[in-house]
Amino acid sequence: MPILECRRVVFFSQGDEAAFFSQLQANKGVRKVEGVGDTLLLHVATSLSDRSLRELLGAFRRYKVRMDQLAQFSSVRNRDWFENPRAYWFTSVFGRGHGRKRRTPKDAV
């Protein structure tokens, strides 16, 4: 079961914190949330539904959690939308060079 790390999440009010945990609790892909020091560990299903993955993308973006750890959930089933280079999350999840054909010296000839 993958474990996602949410380090030093900043909440701006008690309601903000409650909303974050409520969103995690409502996400069927999140199996367990535990706190260790300044880090929240999210134990998640190995395969996430599109809805669960989209909710994590939104929460991670909003609360400035490292999004690259979500790349492991790319699959044949969701690749069309998840690996869309124009999506707001693309660079944060996959990096700048993902999906681009790299030029080799042979290509330049």
Buried (B, 14 or more C-beta within 10 A) or exposed (E): EBEBEBEEBEEEEEEEBEBBEEBBEEBEBBEEBEEEEEEBBBEBBEEBBEEBBBBBBEBBBEBEBEBEBBBEBBEEEBEEEBBEEEBEBBBBBBEEEEEEEEEEEEEEE
